[in-house]
């Protein structure tokens, strides 16, 4: 059964998550493959997990890695998207020729004011932008910016998903996977709640 909106799940590191997300027909499953991260998934585990999953695309998630490190990872992981968070890095990663997901952190009203100009810059360089924010005071202002946007980027809402209201109205959502309790045993928490909310009737 399909979902009403585009969904990416981030930080997947086990087969239970990957198979559940694929079964719920999410669009992209993200894996932390950044060598600087303590939560990095190894190439061997990535291969083992993704071989069991079909019908979804895979994103390699990076935080502070250099272009050289990302290029090296592309030889070790078979991914469809490169996800980065460094605004200054966008142009050089764009030259690698693989679709980019950019995670934009918005922390205050000043950041909100910059959204329009940043999206305009990113429009020809990346495919997807994830909007992340932990400041509830600016949630509605970001919602408005998403509503006004009419460019080529697919914008994913990665904040304020707890109340599960009107989520199908957004172009897309990003949810973060939880750690597995032990192999085969999993509480899907918010991921399950949101996916069931936006599941087609």
N, CA, C and O of each residue as an XYZ file, in Angstrom:
804
protein
N       0.846     -1.191      0.000
C       0.000      0.000      0.000
C       0.884      1.246      0.000
O       1.821      1.322      0.795
N       0.620      2.199     -0.847
C       1.478      3.366     -1.019
C       1.272      4.397      0.090
O       0.288      4.361      0.828
N       2.235      5.317      0.180
C       2.137      6.434      1.112
C       1.646      7.672      0.366
O       1.827      7.787     -0.846
N       1.026      8.594      1.096
C       0.437      9.782      0.483
C       1.477     10.837      0.135
O       1.187     11.758     -0.628
N       2.655     10.721      0.669
C       3.691     11.711      0.399
C       5.057     11.045      0.354
O       5.222      9.922      0.830
N       6.025     11.731     -0.213
C       7.396     11.237     -0.355
C       8.039     11.126      1.030
O       7.893     12.027      1.856
N       8.750     10.024      1.284
C       9.357      9.826      2.609
C      10.791      9.322      2.490
O      11.087      8.410      1.718
N      11.665      9.934      3.268
C      13.037      9.439      3.443
C      13.222      9.069      4.907
O      12.805      9.810      5.797
N      13.844      7.929      5.154
C      14.198      7.514      6.510
C      15.706      7.614      6.643
O      16.434      7.085      5.803
N      16.192      8.285      7.687
C      17.627      8.466      7.862
C      18.179      7.531      8.937
O      17.439      6.978      9.751
N      19.504      7.373      8.912
C      20.253      6.664      9.953
C      19.836      5.207     10.132
O      19.850      4.688     11.249
N      19.470      4.556      9.055
C      19.128      3.131      9.133
C      20.421      2.330      9.286
O      21.389      2.559      8.560
N      20.431      1.393     10.230
C      21.658      0.618     10.452
C      21.396     -0.865     10.710
O      22.274     -1.581     11.193
N      20.174     -1.327     10.384
C      19.882     -2.741     10.605
C      18.842     -3.223      9.597
O      18.115     -2.427      9.003
N      18.788     -4.518      9.420
C      17.902     -5.116      8.421
C      16.435     -4.946      8.787
O      15.594     -4.790      7.902
N      16.113     -4.975     10.085
C      14.714     -4.819     10.506
C      14.144     -3.505     10.008
O      13.052     -3.471      9.440
N      14.883     -2.416     10.221
C      14.443     -1.098      9.751
C      14.299     -1.074      8.237
O      13.287     -0.625      7.700
N      15.329     -1.564      7.561
C      15.337     -1.495      6.103
C      14.156     -2.256      5.508
O      13.498     -1.760      4.593
N      13.885     -3.436      6.012
C      12.785     -4.239      5.469
C      11.433     -3.639      5.824
O      10.510     -3.669      5.009
N      11.304     -3.098      7.018
C      10.045     -2.461      7.405
C       9.775     -1.250      6.507
O       8.669     -1.077      5.995
N      10.806     -0.413      6.325
C      10.628      0.793      5.506
C      10.307      0.447      4.057
O       9.457      1.082      3.433
N      10.989     -0.556      3.530
C      10.705     -0.980      2.159
C       9.288     -1.520      2.048
O       8.591     -1.270      1.064
N       8.870     -2.264      3.066
C       7.513     -2.808      3.069
C       6.449     -1.729      3.132
O       5.350     -1.898      2.604
N       6.778     -0.619      3.781
C       5.855      0.525      3.862
C       5.976      1.431      2.641
O       5.277      2.439      2.536
N       6.866      1.068      1.719
C       7.043      1.774      0.447
C       7.548      3.196      0.616
O       7.077      4.111     -0.060
N       8.525      3.388      1.535
C       9.179      4.688      1.596
C      10.017      4.851      0.321
O      10.277      3.880     -0.389
N      10.426      6.066      0.048
C      11.138      6.356     -1.203
C      12.647      6.189     -1.081
O      13.288      5.637     -1.976
N      13.212      6.664      0.018
C      14.668      6.630      0.192
C      15.005      6.143      1.596
O      14.392      6.572      2.573
N      15.972      5.257      1.689
C      16.529      4.833      2.971
C      17.946      5.382      3.056
O      18.765      5.150      2.168
N      18.228      6.113      4.134
C      19.541      6.716      4.312
C      20.399      5.937      5.289
O      19.909      5.430      6.299
N      21.692      5.846      4.978
C      22.657      5.151      5.824
C      23.811      6.095      6.151
O      24.323      6.779      5.264
N      24.218      6.135      7.408
C      25.366      6.926      7.819
C      26.632      6.205      7.376
O      27.010      5.192      7.964
N      27.289      6.724      6.340
C      28.513      6.096      5.847
C      29.706      7.054      5.975
O      30.724      6.888      5.304
N      29.559      8.051      6.844
C      30.601      9.041      7.075
C      31.689      8.445      7.972
O      31.409      8.089      9.117
N      32.914      8.331      7.479
C      33.993      7.747      8.279
C      34.269      8.490      9.583
O      34.844      7.915     10.508
N      33.863      9.773      9.672
C      34.086     10.539     10.896
C      33.007     10.288     11.945
O      33.103     10.804     13.058
N      31.989      9.511     11.611
C      30.858      9.283     12.508
C      31.019      8.006     13.331
O      31.465      6.976     12.825
N      30.648      8.095     14.604
C      30.696      6.919     15.470
C      29.615      5.914     15.095
O      29.697      4.743     15.466
N      28.602      6.367     14.359
C      27.478      5.495     13.984
C      27.582      4.983     12.553
O      26.618      4.436     12.016
N      28.740      5.155     11.939
C      28.936      4.717     10.551
C      28.656      3.224     10.399
O      29.059      2.407     11.227
N      27.955      2.895      9.320
C      27.713      1.500      8.985
C      28.817      1.039      8.034
O      29.173      1.759      7.101
N      29.349     -0.134      8.260
C      30.463     -0.617      7.449
C      29.988     -0.987      6.048
O      28.805     -1.266      5.850
N      30.901     -0.992      5.069
C      30.521     -1.417      3.721
C      29.949     -2.825      3.698
O      29.042     -3.111      2.917
N      30.470     -3.709      4.546
C      29.997     -5.089      4.587
C      28.567     -5.169      5.104
O      27.736     -5.875      4.533
N      28.276     -4.438      6.197
C      26.915     -4.447      6.744
C      25.943     -3.773      5.781
O      24.815     -4.234      5.607
N      26.382     -2.683      5.159
C      25.536     -1.994      4.175
C      25.154     -2.949      3.045
O      23.985     -3.037      2.669
N      26.133     -3.653      2.512
C      25.876     -4.580      1.410
C      24.917     -5.692      1.843
O      23.998     -6.056      1.110
N      25.147     -6.222      3.042
C      24.301     -7.319      3.533
C      22.858     -6.872      3.692
O      21.934     -7.610      3.350
N      22.660     -5.656      4.215
C      21.304     -5.139      4.424
C      20.622     -4.830      3.097
O      19.488     -5.250      2.864
N      21.309     -4.101      2.234
C      20.664     -3.629      1.003
C      20.378     -4.761      0.019
O      19.499     -4.628     -0.833
N      21.098     -5.857      0.125
C      20.815     -6.997     -0.754
C      19.455     -7.620     -0.464
O      18.893     -8.312     -1.312
N      18.920     -7.372      0.747
C      17.623     -7.934      1.132
C      16.464     -6.983      0.850
O      15.305     -7.317      1.096
N      16.781     -5.804      0.337
C      15.758     -4.769      0.197
C      15.591     -4.394     -1.273
O      16.572     -4.245     -2.001
N      14.335     -4.242     -1.699
C      14.055     -3.867     -3.086
C      13.004     -2.763     -3.120
O      12.218     -2.600     -2.186
N      13.009     -2.009     -4.218
C      11.962     -1.018     -4.436
C      12.205      0.341     -3.813
O      11.344      1.216     -3.894
N      13.371      0.540     -3.187
C      13.693      1.841     -2.595
C      15.070      2.285     -3.097
O      15.851      1.482     -3.607
N      15.345      3.582     -2.941
C      16.659      4.106     -3.272
C      17.450      4.316     -1.986
O      16.879      4.452     -0.904
N      18.785      4.341     -2.124
C      19.660      4.440     -0.962
C      20.448      5.747     -0.994
O      20.950      6.161     -2.039
N      20.547      6.390      0.172
C      21.337      7.605      0.320
C      22.494      7.348      1.274
O      22.329      6.712      2.314
N      23.676      7.856      0.902
C      24.820      7.824      1.798
C      24.899      9.149      2.520
O      25.038     10.193      1.884
N      24.813      9.124      3.851
C      24.725     10.346      4.645
C      26.100     10.741      5.189
O      26.774      9.944      5.843
N      26.506     11.989      4.908
C      27.795     12.512      5.353
C      27.575     13.773      6.176
O      26.625     14.522      5.948
N      28.470     13.997      7.139
C      28.385     15.201      7.964
C      29.548     16.141      7.673
O      29.335     17.258      7.203
N      30.779     15.701      7.945
C      31.937     16.577      7.790
C      32.970     16.043      6.799
O      34.073     16.584      6.721
N      32.650     15.024      6.062
C      33.642     14.406      5.184
C      34.063     15.318      4.036
O      33.263     16.094      3.514
N      35.325     15.209      3.657
C      35.843     15.959      2.517
C      35.373     15.320      1.217
O      34.844     14.208      1.210
N      35.574     16.037      0.124
C      35.217     15.489     -1.192
C      35.985     14.196     -1.456
O      35.418     13.232     -1.971
N      37.263     14.171     -1.106
C      38.077     12.971     -1.337
C      37.527     11.772     -0.576
O      37.505     10.656     -1.095
N      37.085     12.006      0.652
C      36.516     10.922      1.457
C      35.211     10.427      0.853
O      34.942      9.226      0.840
N      34.403     11.353      0.355
C      33.141     10.971     -0.270
C      33.392     10.165     -1.541
O      32.721      9.163     -1.789
N      34.354     10.601     -2.339
C      34.702      9.865     -3.561
C      35.137      8.448     -3.217
O      34.739      7.498     -3.891
N      35.947      8.295     -2.181
C      36.395      6.967     -1.754
C      35.203      6.104     -1.338
O      35.148      4.917     -1.661
N      34.248      6.705     -0.622
C      33.069      5.964     -0.173
C      32.218      5.490     -1.343
O      31.599      4.428     -1.276
N      32.187      6.275     -2.412
C      31.399      5.888     -3.578
C      31.920      4.606     -4.217
O      31.190      3.925     -4.938
N      33.179      4.278     -3.954
C      33.746      3.022     -4.451
C      33.453      1.851     -3.527
O      33.654      0.694     -3.896
N      32.974      2.156     -2.317
C      32.730      1.115     -1.316
C      31.245      0.853     -1.069
O      30.865     -0.212     -0.581
N      30.413      1.835     -1.410
C      28.975      1.723     -1.179
C      28.229      2.029     -2.481
O      28.574      2.968     -3.198
N      27.215      1.233     -2.772
C      26.383      1.487     -3.954
C      25.181      2.309     -3.504
O      24.227      1.773     -2.941
N      25.235      3.611     -3.757
C      24.178      4.513     -3.314
C      23.615      5.299     -4.491
O      24.270      5.459     -5.521
N      22.382      5.788     -4.317
C      21.717      6.576     -5.353
C      21.857      8.069     -5.115
O      21.828      8.854     -6.062
N      22.013      8.475     -3.836
C      22.116      9.884     -3.470
C      23.278     10.085     -2.498
O      23.585      9.215     -1.682
N      23.914     11.250     -2.604
C      24.881     11.700     -1.604
C      24.189     12.753     -0.747
O      23.673     13.739     -1.273
N      24.174     12.554      0.561
C      23.580     13.556      1.447
C      24.678     14.297      2.198
O      25.532     13.674      2.829
N      24.657     15.633      2.130
C      25.632     16.464      2.818
C      24.919     17.569      3.587
O      23.732     17.824      3.383
N      25.691     18.239      4.503
C      25.116     19.309      5.315
C      25.927     20.597      5.244
O      25.524     21.612      5.812
N      27.056     20.568      4.560
C      27.935     21.728      4.457
C      27.585     22.540      3.215
O      27.785     22.083      2.089
N      27.061     23.750      3.426
C      26.622     24.593      2.314
C      27.774     24.938      1.375
O      27.583     25.056      0.165
N      28.976     25.099      1.942
C      30.134     25.474      1.140
C      30.619     24.327      0.250
O      31.436     24.537     -0.646
N      30.126     23.143      0.495
C      30.604     21.947     -0.206
C      29.736     21.581     -1.407
O      30.107     20.711     -2.195
N      28.613     22.220     -1.551
C      27.615     21.795     -2.530
C      28.149     21.769     -3.954
O      27.953     20.785     -4.667
N      28.813     22.822     -4.373
C      29.248     22.907     -5.770
C      30.250     21.813     -6.131
O      30.136     21.207     -7.196
N      31.229     21.550     -5.263
C      32.228     20.540     -5.596
C      31.645     19.130     -5.563
O      32.073     18.271     -6.334
N      30.686     18.882     -4.692
C      30.052     17.561     -4.667
C      29.121     17.410     -5.870
O      28.954     16.306     -6.388
N      28.522     18.494     -6.311
C      27.682     18.473     -7.511
C      28.470     17.983     -8.725
O      27.922     17.318     -9.604
N      29.740     18.312     -8.763
C      30.578     17.922     -9.898
C      30.809     16.407     -9.966
O      31.265     15.902    -10.991
N      30.502     15.685     -8.896
C      30.661     14.227     -8.906
C      29.594     13.554     -9.770
O      29.735     12.390    -10.146
N      28.543     14.282    -10.077
C      27.539     13.764    -11.005
C      26.475     12.870    -10.409
O      25.686     12.277    -11.145
N      26.436     12.759     -9.075
C      25.408     11.933     -8.434
C      24.412     12.855     -7.732
O      24.825     13.860     -7.153
N      23.121     12.548     -7.766
C      22.119     13.412     -7.123
C      22.448     13.687     -5.656
O      22.906     12.805     -4.930
N      22.203     14.926     -5.241
C      22.537     15.360     -3.878
C      21.271     15.619     -3.068
O      20.293     16.180     -3.562
N      21.323     15.194     -1.815
C      20.346     15.601     -0.806
C      21.074     16.552      0.133
O      22.139     16.223      0.656
N      20.503     17.728      0.344
C      21.137     18.685      1.258
C      20.278     18.843      2.504
O      19.081     19.116      2.411
N      20.896     18.668      3.678
C      20.175     18.846      4.943
C      20.436     20.262      5.441
O      21.566     20.616      5.778
N      19.375     21.068      5.483
C      19.470     22.468      5.896
C      18.989     22.619      7.339
O      17.838     22.315      7.653
N      19.884     23.092      8.213
C      19.539     23.298      9.617
C      19.066     24.734      9.826
O      19.769     25.685      9.483
N      17.879     24.880     10.388
C      17.269     26.189     10.610
C      17.014     26.311     12.108
O      16.194     25.581     12.665
N      17.722     27.240     12.761
C      17.669     27.299     14.217
C      16.978     28.540     14.774
O      16.592     28.559     15.943
N      16.820     29.571     13.955
C      16.245     30.811     14.485
C      15.604     31.616     13.354
O      15.631     31.212     12.191
N      15.030     32.760     13.718
C      14.321     33.590     12.742
C      15.259     34.096     11.652
O      14.850     34.244     10.500
N      16.512     34.360     12.008
C      17.478     34.817     11.001
C      17.707     33.740      9.944
O      17.803     34.044      8.755
N      17.794     32.480     10.375
C      17.952     31.376      9.428
C      16.740     31.265      8.514
O      16.869     30.968      7.326
N      15.553     31.510      9.085
C      14.325     31.453      8.284
C      14.374     32.487      7.162
O      13.948     32.207      6.042
N      14.885     33.668      7.456
C      14.971     34.734      6.459
C      15.897     34.363      5.301
O      15.770     34.911      4.206
N      16.814     33.448      5.533
C      17.781     33.053      4.504
C      17.301     31.876      3.660
O      17.943     31.521      2.671
N      16.181     31.269      4.038
C      15.722     30.067      3.349
C      15.526     30.315      1.856
O      15.999     29.535      1.029
N      14.835     31.391      1.511
C      14.513     31.651      0.108
C      15.776     31.770     -0.741
O      15.857     31.175     -1.816
N      16.765     32.534     -0.266
C      17.991     32.724     -1.049
C      18.784     31.427     -1.138
O      19.374     31.139     -2.180
N      18.809     30.647     -0.071
C      19.539     29.381     -0.088
C      18.888     28.392     -1.048
O      19.581     27.698     -1.791
N      17.566     28.326     -1.034
C      16.880     27.419     -1.954
C      17.109     27.836     -3.398
O      17.251     26.988     -4.278
N      17.144     29.141     -3.641
C      17.395     29.634     -4.993
C      18.777     29.191     -5.468
O      18.940     28.796     -6.623
N      19.759     29.254     -4.591
C      21.113     28.822     -4.934
C      21.171     27.316     -5.165
O      21.823     26.854     -6.102
N      20.497     26.555     -4.321
C      20.555     25.095     -4.391
C      19.750     24.522     -5.549
O      19.940     23.364     -5.922
N      18.862     25.312     -6.116
C      17.873     24.809     -7.068
C      18.461     24.028     -8.231
O      17.876     23.032     -8.657
N      19.596     24.451     -8.752
C      20.195     23.776     -9.898
C      21.308     22.803     -9.506
O      21.925     22.176    -10.367
N      21.558     22.684     -8.203
C      22.704     21.891     -7.749
C      22.326     20.610     -7.014
O      23.074     19.633     -7.050
N      21.180     20.606     -6.352
C      20.778     19.426     -5.583
C      19.372     18.996     -5.990
O      18.647     19.733     -6.657
N      19.009     17.796     -5.576
C      17.691     17.257     -5.928
C      16.668     17.422     -4.808
O      15.491     17.687     -5.053
N      17.143     17.261     -3.575
C      16.251     17.241     -2.412
C      16.862     18.083     -1.302
O      18.076     18.061     -1.096
N      16.022     18.824     -0.585
C      16.462     19.561      0.589
C      15.622     19.121      1.790
O      14.392     19.138      1.748
N      16.313     18.729      2.853
C      15.650     18.370      4.109
C      15.706     19.572      5.034
O      16.787     20.098      5.299
N      14.569     20.010      5.522
C      14.497     21.148      6.425
C      14.471     20.618      7.858
O      13.513     19.960      8.263
N      15.525     20.907      8.624
C      15.629     20.444     10.011
C      15.600     21.639     10.955
O      16.220     22.669     10.691
N      14.869     21.486     12.060
C      14.775     22.567     13.035
C      14.360     21.993     14.390
O      13.485     21.131     14.465
N      14.996     22.478     15.457
C      14.623     22.052     16.813
C      13.974     23.183     17.605
O      13.623     23.008     18.772
N      13.814     24.347     16.966
C      13.231     25.522     17.616
C      11.755     25.643     17.231
O      11.426     26.094     16.134
N      10.879     25.240     18.137
C       9.444     25.226     17.845
C       8.892     26.609     17.524
O       7.852     26.730     16.877
N       9.579     27.642     17.971
C       9.085     29.007     17.745
C       9.076     29.393     16.271
O       8.365     30.319     15.881
N       9.851     28.702     15.452
C       9.907     29.079     14.034
C       9.297     28.008     13.118
O       9.390     28.123     11.896
N       8.684     26.987     13.682
C       8.089     25.921     12.863
C       7.103     26.482     11.842
O       7.177     26.145     10.661
N       6.188     27.328     12.285
C       5.152     27.841     11.387
C       5.745     28.728     10.288
O       5.247     28.745      9.162
N       6.801     29.459     10.619
C       7.444     30.307      9.617
C       8.114     29.460      8.538
O       8.111     29.825      7.363
N       8.686     28.330      8.943
C       9.294     27.433      7.956
C       8.204     26.793      7.104
O       8.356     26.661      5.889
N       7.102     26.394      7.745
C       5.971     25.831      7.004
C       5.535     26.789      5.893
O       5.259     26.376      4.767
N       5.482     28.062      6.236
C       5.050     29.068      5.259
C       6.036     29.149      4.096
O       5.630     29.258      2.939
N       7.322     29.096      4.404
C       8.331     29.152      3.349
C       8.190     27.954      2.410
O       8.315     28.098      1.194
N       7.930     26.777      2.972
C       7.723     25.587      2.151
C       6.496     25.774      1.265
O       6.498     25.404      0.091
N       5.448     26.356      1.849
C       4.219     26.573      1.096
C       4.387     27.538     -0.064
O       3.728     27.386     -1.093
N       5.262     28.530      0.086
C       5.482     29.523     -0.965
C       6.412     29.014     -2.060
O       6.391     29.524     -3.180
N       7.222     28.016     -1.744
C       8.264     27.587     -2.679
C       7.659     26.930     -3.919
O       6.761     26.097     -3.803
N       8.148     27.303     -5.105
C       7.628     26.711     -6.337
C       8.753     26.349     -7.312
O       8.550     26.334     -8.526
N       9.949     26.056     -6.764
C      11.082     25.694     -7.601
C      11.131     24.211     -7.908
O      10.136     23.498     -7.775
N      12.308     23.758     -8.322
C      12.471     22.375     -8.762
C      12.814     21.402     -7.637
O      12.695     20.189     -7.810
N      13.232     21.918     -6.505
C      13.663     21.054     -5.413
C      12.483     20.350     -4.747
O      11.383     20.894     -4.654
N      12.738     19.141     -4.292
C      11.760     18.468     -3.440
C      12.141     18.775     -1.998
O      13.235     18.423     -1.558
N      11.247     19.430     -1.260
C      11.521     19.821      0.119
C      10.909     18.797      1.078
O       9.730     18.458      0.977
N      11.734     18.313      2.009
C      11.267     17.341      2.990
C      11.215     17.996      4.366
O      12.177     18.628      4.804
N      10.094     17.838      5.029
C       9.931     18.378      6.379
C      10.542     17.400      7.371
O      10.128     16.243      7.451
N      11.542     17.879      8.136
C      12.189     17.016      9.124
C      12.053     17.562     10.525
O      12.939     17.342     11.350
N      10.997     18.254     10.822
C      10.769     18.881     12.133
C       9.273     18.874     12.429
O       8.457     18.789     11.511
N       8.914     18.961     13.695
C       7.520     19.128     14.086
C       6.583     18.042     13.610
O       5.437     18.323     13.258
N       7.050     16.803     13.591
C       6.228     15.700     13.085
C       5.473     14.974     14.190
O       4.721     14.036     13.923
N       5.674     15.410     15.436
C       5.145     14.657     16.569
C       3.628     14.583     16.624
O       3.080     13.574     17.070
N       2.928     15.642     16.175
C       1.468     15.628     16.301
C       0.764     14.907     15.146
O      -0.448     14.696     15.180
N       1.553     14.527     14.114
C       1.005     13.736     13.004
C      -0.170     14.398     12.293
O      -1.031     13.702     11.755
N      -0.224     15.722     12.280
C      -1.342     16.428     11.658
C      -0.953     17.008     10.294
O       0.079     17.661     10.145
N      -1.810     16.748      9.313
C      -1.682     17.346      7.975
C      -0.343     17.039      7.309
O       0.127     17.828      6.490
N       0.274     15.919      7.642
C       1.590     15.604      7.101
C       1.536     15.344      5.595
O       2.520     15.562      4.889
N       0.398     14.883      5.110
C       0.280     14.589      3.684
C       0.282     15.860      2.833
O       0.394     15.778      1.610
N       0.161     17.032      3.460
C       0.142     18.287      2.717
C       1.534     18.764      2.313
O       1.674     19.663      1.484
N       2.552     18.160      2.900
C       3.915     18.586      2.596
C       4.482     17.776      1.438
O       4.089     16.626      1.239
N       5.412     18.366      0.663
C       6.001     17.650     -0.476
C       6.668     16.350     -0.067
O       6.718     15.398     -0.845
N       7.185     16.312      1.165
C       7.850     15.104      1.633
C       8.233     15.225      3.095
O       8.184     16.308      3.678
N       8.616     14.097      3.681
C       8.987     14.048      5.092
C      10.293     13.295      5.249
O      10.619     12.419      4.449
N      11.051     13.649      6.310
C      12.197     12.847      6.688
C      12.047     12.419      8.141
O      11.776     13.238      9.018
N      12.227     11.133      8.381
C      12.150     10.566      9.720
C      13.456      9.878     10.052
O      14.142      9.377      9.161
N      13.808      9.850     11.339
C      15.057      9.205     11.750
C      14.756      7.865     12.396
O      13.911      7.769     13.285
N      15.448      6.840     11.946
C      15.257      5.501     12.493
C      15.811      5.432     13.914
O      16.751      6.145     14.266
N      15.213      4.566     14.716
C      15.694      4.317     16.071
C      16.614      3.109     16.073
O      16.556      2.267     15.177
N      17.463      3.033     17.086
C      18.350      1.882     17.193
C      17.557      0.621     17.508
O      16.537      0.665     18.195
N      18.039     -0.485     17.000
C      17.407     -1.778     17.232
C      17.718     -2.245     18.652
O      18.864     -2.168     19.092
N      16.686     -2.737     19.381
C      16.897     -3.225     20.743
C      17.881     -4.391     20.750
O      18.838     -4.417     21.524
N      17.624     -5.333     19.887
C      18.523     -6.450     19.617
C      18.079     -7.039     18.292
O      16.946     -6.791     17.879
N      18.910     -7.803     17.609
C      18.543     -8.285     16.278
C      17.150     -8.895     16.213
O      16.837     -9.849     16.924
N      16.318     -8.323     15.343
C      14.971     -8.850     15.170
C      13.934     -8.269     16.099
O      12.745     -8.546     15.935
N      14.345     -7.461     17.082
C      13.415     -6.868     18.034
C      13.512     -5.359     17.947
O      14.581     -4.775     18.129
N      12.365     -4.731     17.661
C      12.421     -3.320     17.316
C      11.138     -2.590     17.718
O      10.034     -3.081     17.482
N      11.296     -1.408     18.330
C      10.182     -0.494     18.551
C      10.322      0.623     17.518
O      11.261      1.416     17.594
N       9.408      0.697     16.562
C       9.552      1.653     15.466
C       9.116      3.067     15.843
O       9.367      4.015     15.099
N       8.461      3.208     17.001
C       8.158      4.530     17.543
C       7.521      5.472     16.550
O       6.539      5.129     15.891
N       8.094      6.683     16.446
C       7.531      7.737     15.609
C       7.494      7.351     14.140
O       6.580      7.751     13.419
N       8.475      6.578     13.686
C       8.490      6.164     12.282
C       7.194      5.439     11.932
O       6.559      5.738     10.921
N       6.807      4.479     12.783
C       5.570      3.732     12.532
C       4.355      4.654     12.619
O       3.460      4.589     11.776
N       4.326      5.510     13.638
C       3.174      6.400     13.823
C       2.949      7.277     12.587
O       1.825      7.404     12.102
N       4.032      7.880     12.083
C       3.907      8.774     10.930
C       3.544      8.015      9.667
O       2.657      8.429      8.921
N       4.225      6.910      9.427
C       3.955      6.157      8.203
C       2.523      5.646      8.167
O       1.895      5.642      7.107
N       2.000      5.219      9.302
C       0.614      4.753      9.334
C      -0.349      5.911      9.116
O      -1.426      5.724      8.551
N       0.031      7.104      9.560
C      -0.808      8.285      9.378
C      -0.938      8.663      7.905
O      -2.003      9.090      7.460
N       0.154      8.503      7.151
C       0.139      8.945      5.746
C      -0.040      7.786      4.774
O       0.151      7.953      3.569
N      -0.401      6.621      5.282
C      -0.629      5.463      4.419
C      -1.931      5.642      3.661
O      -2.929      6.101      4.218
N      -1.914      5.275      2.386
C      -3.131      5.359      1.584
C      -4.210      4.440      2.155
O      -3.920      3.335      2.615
N      -5.462      4.912      2.117
C      -6.578      4.089      2.618
C      -6.846      2.920      1.682
O      -7.746      2.120      1.937
